Amino acid sequence: MAFRNVLDGAASFGAALFTSAVCGLPAWFTVAAVRAEIAPVWAYGAAGLLAIIGLILTLAFLRKGFAGVAPTRQRRR
């Protein structure tokens, strides 16, 4: 039973890593594009919102990972 919690926690850590990559990389490239004057200035807002959403989701998955909860569950099995 404890081994299942370790695997569930590892899955949540993987979900946190994946979420930070999926949200962080586009936000960073958007900021780089605005600084290079390729994208309009209002894209800073979209990049900021994407980064905030990614941070919230990453922190939620990290919390689940430390608790040993699977990414798709509310509590331990």
N, CA, C and O atoms as a GROMACS GRO file, in nm:
protein
  308
    1MET      N    1   0.082  -0.119   0.000
    1MET     CA    2   0.000   0.000   0.000
    1MET      C    3   0.087   0.126   0.000
    1MET      O    4   0.054   0.223  -0.068
    2ALA      N    5   0.196   0.127   0.074
    2ALA     CA    6   0.284   0.243   0.076
    2ALA      C    7   0.354   0.261  -0.058
    2ALA      O    8   0.381   0.374  -0.100
    3PHE      N    9   0.384   0.150  -0.125
    3PHE     CA   10   0.449   0.159  -0.256
    3PHE      C   11   0.359   0.230  -0.356
    3PHE      O   12   0.406   0.305  -0.442
    4ARG      N   13   0.229   0.206  -0.346
    4ARG     CA   14   0.134   0.273  -0.436
    4ARG      C   15   0.136   0.424  -0.413
    4ARG      O   16   0.128   0.501  -0.508
    5ASN      N   17   0.148   0.466  -0.287
    5ASN     CA   18   0.154   0.609  -0.257
    5ASN      C   19   0.282   0.672  -0.312
    5ASN      O   20   0.281   0.786  -0.356
    6VAL      N   21   0.392   0.596  -0.309
    6VAL     CA   22   0.517   0.646  -0.366
    6VAL      C   23   0.502   0.664  -0.516
    6VAL      O   24   0.546   0.765  -0.572
    7LEU      N   25   0.441   0.568  -0.581
    7LEU     CA   26   0.419   0.579  -0.726
    7LEU      C   27   0.323   0.693  -0.759
    7LEU      O   28   0.343   0.765  -0.857
    8ASP      N   29   0.218   0.708  -0.678
    8ASP     CA   30   0.125   0.819  -0.700
    8ASP      C   31   0.195   0.954  -0.682
    8ASP      O   32   0.172   1.047  -0.759
    9GLY      N   33   0.282   0.963  -0.580
    9GLY     CA   34   0.358   1.086  -0.560
    9GLY      C   35   0.452   1.114  -0.675
    9GLY      O   36   0.467   1.229  -0.717
   10ALA      N   37   0.516   1.009  -0.726
   10ALA     CA   38   0.606   1.026  -0.840
   10ALA      C   39   0.528   1.072  -0.963
   10ALA      O   40   0.578   1.153  -1.042
   11ALA      N   41   0.408   1.021  -0.980
   11ALA     CA   42   0.325   1.064  -1.093
   11ALA      C   43   0.288   1.212  -1.078
   11ALA      O   44   0.284   1.285  -1.177
   12SER      N   45   0.261   1.255  -0.956
   12SER     CA   46   0.229   1.396  -0.934
   12SER      C   47   0.350   1.485  -0.959
   12SER      O   48   0.336   1.594  -1.014
   13PHE      N   49   0.469   1.439  -0.919
   13PHE     CA   50   0.590   1.516  -0.949
   13PHE      C   51   0.613   1.524  -1.100
   13PHE      O   52   0.654   1.628  -1.151
   14GLY      N   53   0.586   1.415  -1.170
   14GLY     CA   54   0.596   1.418  -1.316
   14GLY      C   55   0.497   1.514  -1.378
   14GLY      O   56   0.529   1.585  -1.473
   15ALA      N   57   0.375   1.516  -1.324
   15ALA     CA   58   0.273   1.609  -1.374
   15ALA      C   59   0.315   1.754  -1.347
   15ALA      O   60   0.290   1.842  -1.429
   16ALA      N   61   0.380   1.778  -1.232
   16ALA     CA   62   0.428   1.914  -1.202
   16ALA      C   63   0.536   1.956  -1.301
   16ALA      O   64   0.535   2.068  -1.350
   17LEU      N   65   0.627   1.866  -1.330
   17LEU     CA   66   0.733   1.896  -1.427
   17LEU      C   67   0.676   1.922  -1.566
   17LEU      O   68   0.716   2.016  -1.634
   18PHE      N   69   0.584   1.838  -1.607
   18PHE     CA   70   0.521   1.854  -1.738
   18PHE      C   71   0.443   1.985  -1.746
   18PHE      O   72   0.451   2.056  -1.847
   19THR      N   73   0.369   2.017  -1.640
   19THR     CA   74   0.290   2.140  -1.638
   19THR      C   75   0.379   2.264  -1.645
   19THR      O   76   0.349   2.359  -1.716
   20SER      N   77   0.489   2.260  -1.570
   20SER     CA   78   0.578   2.377  -1.574
   20SER      C   79   0.641   2.394  -1.712
   20SER      O   80   0.664   2.506  -1.757
   21ALA      N   81   0.670   2.283  -1.780
   21ALA     CA   82   0.726   2.292  -1.915
   21ALA      C   83   0.622   2.341  -2.015
   21ALA      O   84   0.651   2.426  -2.100
   22VAL      N   85   0.500   2.289  -2.005
   22VAL     CA   86   0.395   2.325  -2.100
   22VAL      C   87   0.354   2.471  -2.085
   22VAL      O   88   0.323   2.537  -2.184
   23CYS      N   89   0.354   2.522  -1.963
   23CYS     CA   90   0.315   2.661  -1.942
   23CYS      C   91   0.434   2.757  -1.941
   23CYS      O   92   0.422   2.871  -1.986
   24GLY      N   93   0.547   2.713  -1.891
   24GLY     CA   94   0.662   2.802  -1.877
   24GLY      C   95   0.732   2.834  -2.006
   24GLY      O   96   0.767   2.950  -2.031
   25LEU      N   97   0.752   2.735  -2.090
   25LEU     CA   98   0.824   2.759  -2.216
   25LEU      C   99   0.750   2.855  -2.309
   25LEU      O  100   0.812   2.947  -2.361
   26PRO      N  101   0.619   2.837  -2.333
   26PRO     CA  102   0.551   2.936  -2.419
   26PRO      C  103   0.550   3.076  -2.359
   26PRO      O  104   0.561   3.174  -2.432
   27ALA      N  105   0.537   3.085  -2.226
   27ALA     CA  106   0.540   3.218  -2.163
   27ALA      C  107   0.676   3.282  -2.182
   27ALA      O  108   0.685   3.401  -2.213
   28TRP      N  109   0.783   3.205  -2.164
   28TRP     CA  110   0.918   3.260  -2.180
   28TRP      C  111   0.943   3.302  -2.325
   28TRP      O  112   1.000   3.408  -2.350
   29PHE      N  113   0.901   3.219  -2.421
   29PHE     CA  114   0.920   3.254  -2.561
   29PHE      C  115   0.836   3.376  -2.601
   29PHE      O  116   0.877   3.455  -2.686
   30THR      N  117   0.719   3.392  -2.540
   30THR     CA  118   0.637   3.510  -2.568
   30THR      C  119   0.707   3.636  -2.519
   30THR      O  120   0.711   3.737  -2.589
   31VAL      N  121   0.763   3.629  -2.398
   31VAL     CA  122   0.836   3.744  -2.346
   31VAL      C  123   0.957   3.775  -2.434
   31VAL      O  124   0.986   3.891  -2.462
   32ALA      N  125   1.026   3.671  -2.479
   32ALA     CA  126   1.142   3.692  -2.567
   32ALA      C  127   1.098   3.754  -2.700
   32ALA      O  128   1.169   3.837  -2.755
   33ALA      N  129   0.981   3.713  -2.750
   33ALA     CA  130   0.932   3.768  -2.876
   33ALA      C  131   0.893   3.914  -2.861
   33ALA      O  132   0.915   3.994  -2.952
   34VAL      N  133   0.834   3.950  -2.748
   34VAL     CA  134   0.798   4.090  -2.726
   34VAL      C  135   0.923   4.175  -2.714
   34VAL      O  136   0.929   4.285  -2.769
   35ARG      N  137   1.024   4.126  -2.643
   35ARG     CA  138   1.149   4.201  -2.628
   35ARG      C  139   1.221   4.218  -2.761
   35ARG      O  140   1.289   4.318  -2.783
   36ALA      N  141   1.207   4.121  -2.851
   36ALA     CA  142   1.268   4.130  -2.983
   36ALA      C  143   1.180   4.208  -3.082
   36ALA      O  144   1.213   4.219  -3.200
   37GLU      N  145   1.068   4.260  -3.032
   37GLU     CA  146   0.972   4.337  -3.111
   37GLU      C  147   0.911   4.256  -3.224
   37GLU      O  148   0.879   4.310  -3.330
   38ILE      N  149   0.895   4.127  -3.201
   38ILE     CA  150   0.826   4.041  -3.297
   38ILE      C  151   0.678   4.034  -3.264
   38ILE      O  152   0.593   4.031  -3.354
   39ALA      N  153   0.647   4.030  -3.134
   39ALA     CA  154   0.508   4.024  -3.088
   39ALA      C  155   0.468   4.160  -3.030
   39ALA      O  156   0.554   4.238  -2.988
   40PRO      N  157   0.338   4.189  -3.029
   40PRO     CA  158   0.294   4.318  -2.972
   40PRO      C  159   0.311   4.319  -2.819
   40PRO      O  160   0.324   4.215  -2.756
   41VAL      N  161   0.309   4.439  -2.762
   41VAL     CA  162   0.333   4.456  -2.620
   41VAL      C  163   0.224   4.390  -2.535
   41VAL      O  164   0.252   4.343  -2.425
   42TRP      N  165   0.100   4.386  -2.585
   42TRP     CA  166  -0.008   4.326  -2.507
   42TRP      C  167   0.014   4.177  -2.483
   42TRP      O  168  -0.053   4.117  -2.399
   43ALA      N  169   0.106   4.116  -2.555
   43ALA     CA  170   0.134   3.973  -2.535
   43ALA      C  171   0.199   3.948  -2.399
   43ALA      O  172   0.197   3.834  -2.350
   44TYR      N  173   0.256   4.053  -2.336
   44TYR     CA  174   0.306   4.038  -2.200
   44TYR      C  175   0.194   3.992  -2.107
   44TYR      O  176   0.217   3.909  -2.019
   45GLY      N  177   0.075   4.044  -2.126
   45GLY     CA  178  -0.040   4.005  -2.043
   45GLY      C  179  -0.074   3.858  -2.058
   45GLY      O  180  -0.097   3.788  -1.959
   46ALA      N  181  -0.076   3.812  -2.182
   46ALA     CA  182  -0.105   3.670  -2.207
   46ALA      C  183   0.004   3.581  -2.148
   46ALA      O  184  -0.025   3.476  -2.092
   47ALA      N  185   0.129   3.623  -2.162
   47ALA     CA  186   0.240   3.545  -2.106
   47ALA      C  187   0.233   3.542  -1.954
   47ALA      O  188   0.259   3.439  -1.892
   48GLY      N  189   0.199   3.655  -1.894
   48GLY     CA  190   0.186   3.661  -1.749
   48GLY      C  191   0.075   3.572  -1.697
   48GLY      O  192   0.092   3.502  -1.598
   49LEU      N  193  -0.040   3.575  -1.764
   49LEU     CA  194  -0.151   3.489  -1.722
   49LEU      C  195  -0.116   3.342  -1.738
   49LEU      O  196  -0.149   3.261  -1.651
   50LEU      N  197  -0.051   3.307  -1.847
   50LEU     CA  198  -0.011   3.168  -1.867
   50LEU      C  199   0.089   3.125  -1.761
   50LEU      O  200   0.082   3.012  -1.711
   51ALA      N  201   0.182   3.213  -1.725
   51ALA     CA  202   0.280   3.180  -1.622
   51ALA      C  203   0.214   3.164  -1.486
   51ALA      O  204   0.251   3.074  -1.410
   52ILE      N  205   0.117   3.248  -1.454
   52ILE     CA  206   0.047   3.238  -1.325
   52ILE      C  207  -0.033   3.108  -1.318
   52ILE      O  208  -0.029   3.039  -1.216
   53ILE      N  209  -0.104   3.074  -1.424
   53ILE     CA  210  -0.180   2.949  -1.426
   53ILE      C  211  -0.086   2.830  -1.413
   53ILE      O  212  -0.115   2.736  -1.339
   54GLY      N  213   0.025   2.834  -1.485
   54GLY     CA  214   0.122   2.725  -1.475
   54GLY      C  215   0.181   2.713  -1.336
   54GLY      O  216   0.202   2.602  -1.287
   55LEU      N  217   0.208   2.826  -1.270
   55LEU     CA  218   0.263   2.823  -1.135
   55LEU      C  219   0.163   2.764  -1.037
   55LEU      O  220   0.200   2.683  -0.952
   56ILE      N  221   0.037   2.804  -1.048
   56ILE     CA  222  -0.066   2.750  -0.959
   56ILE      C  223  -0.080   2.599  -0.977
   56ILE      O  224  -0.086   2.525  -0.879
   57LEU      N  225  -0.087   2.554  -1.101
   57LEU     CA  226  -0.100   2.410  -1.127
   57LEU      C  227   0.023   2.333  -1.082
   57LEU      O  228   0.012   2.224  -1.027
   58THR      N  229   0.141   2.388  -1.106
   58THR     CA  230   0.265   2.322  -1.065
   58THR      C  231   0.270   2.308  -0.914
   58THR      O  232   0.306   2.202  -0.863
   59LEU      N  233   0.236   2.413  -0.842
   59LEU     CA  234   0.235   2.405  -0.696
   59LEU      C  235   0.132   2.304  -0.645
   59LEU      O  236   0.157   2.234  -0.547
   60ALA      N  237   0.016   2.297  -0.711
   60ALA     CA  238  -0.085   2.199  -0.670
   60ALA      C  239  -0.034   2.056  -0.691
   60ALA      O  240  -0.055   1.970  -0.605
   61PHE      N  241   0.031   2.031  -0.804
   61PHE     CA  242   0.084   1.897  -0.828
   61PHE      C  243   0.200   1.864  -0.733
   61PHE      O  244   0.214   1.750  -0.691
   62LEU      N  245   0.281   1.963  -0.700
   62LEU     CA  246   0.390   1.940  -0.604
   62LEU      C  247   0.333   1.906  -0.466
   62LEU      O  248   0.385   1.817  -0.398
   63ARG      N  249   0.228   1.977  -0.425
   63ARG     CA  250   0.164   1.947  -0.298
   63ARG      C  251   0.111   1.804  -0.296
   63ARG      O  252   0.128   1.733  -0.197
   64LYS      N  253   0.049   1.763  -0.405
   64LYS     CA  254   0.000   1.626  -0.415
   64LYS      C  255   0.115   1.526  -0.415
   64LYS      O  256   0.105   1.419  -0.356
   65GLY      N  257   0.224   1.562  -0.480
   65GLY     CA  258   0.339   1.473  -0.483
   65GLY      C  259   0.397   1.449  -0.345
   65GLY      O  260   0.430   1.335  -0.311
   66PHE      N  261   0.408   1.554  -0.265
   66PHE     CA  262   0.461   1.538  -0.129
   66PHE      C  263   0.365   1.460  -0.041
   66PHE      O  264   0.409   1.394   0.054
   67ALA      N  265   0.236   1.466  -0.069
   67ALA     CA  266   0.136   1.394   0.010
   67ALA      C  267   0.117   1.251  -0.039
   67ALA      O  268   0.051   1.171   0.028
   68GLY      N  269   0.173   1.216  -0.154
   68GLY     CA  270   0.157   1.082  -0.209
   68GLY      C  271   0.023   1.058  -0.275
   68GLY      O  272  -0.029   0.947  -0.275
   69VAL      N  273  -0.033   1.164  -0.332
   69VAL     CA  274  -0.164   1.156  -0.397
   69VAL      C  275  -0.143   1.158  -0.548
   69VAL      O  276  -0.060   1.233  -0.599
   70ALA      N  277  -0.218   1.074  -0.618
   70ALA     CA  278  -0.210   1.070  -0.764
   70ALA      C  279  -0.260   1.203  -0.823
   70ALA      O  280  -0.342   1.270  -0.761
   71PRO      N  281  -0.212   1.240  -0.941
   71PRO     CA  282  -0.251   1.370  -1.000
   71PRO      C  283  -0.401   1.383  -1.026
   71PRO      O  284  -0.455   1.493  -1.024
   72THR      N  285  -0.468   1.271  -1.051
   72THR     CA  286  -0.610   1.278  -1.086
   72THR      C  287  -0.702   1.251  -0.967
   72THR      O  288  -0.823   1.242  -0.984
   73ARG      N  289  -0.647   1.237  -0.848
   73ARG     CA  290  -0.727   1.206  -0.730
   73ARG      C  291  -0.724   1.322  -0.630
   73ARG      O  292  -0.635   1.407  -0.634
   74GLN      N  293  -0.822   1.323  -0.541
   74GLN     CA  294  -0.832   1.426  -0.438
   74GLN      C  295  -0.758   1.384  -0.311
   74GLN      O  296  -0.704   1.469  -0.241
   75ARG      N  297  -0.755   1.254  -0.282
   75ARG     CA  298  -0.689   1.204  -0.162
   75ARG      C  299  -0.624   1.070  -0.191
   75ARG      O  300  -0.641   1.013  -0.299
   76ARG      N  301  -0.550   1.018  -0.093
   76ARG     CA  302  -0.480   0.891  -0.112
   76ARG      C  303  -0.577   0.776  -0.136
   76ARG      O  304  -0.692   0.779  -0.092
   77ARG      N  305  -0.526   0.676  -0.205
   77ARG     CA  306  -0.607   0.555  -0.225
   77ARG      C  307  -0.593   0.467  -0.105
   77ARG      O  308  -0.653   0.359  -0.100
   0.00000   0.00000   0.00000
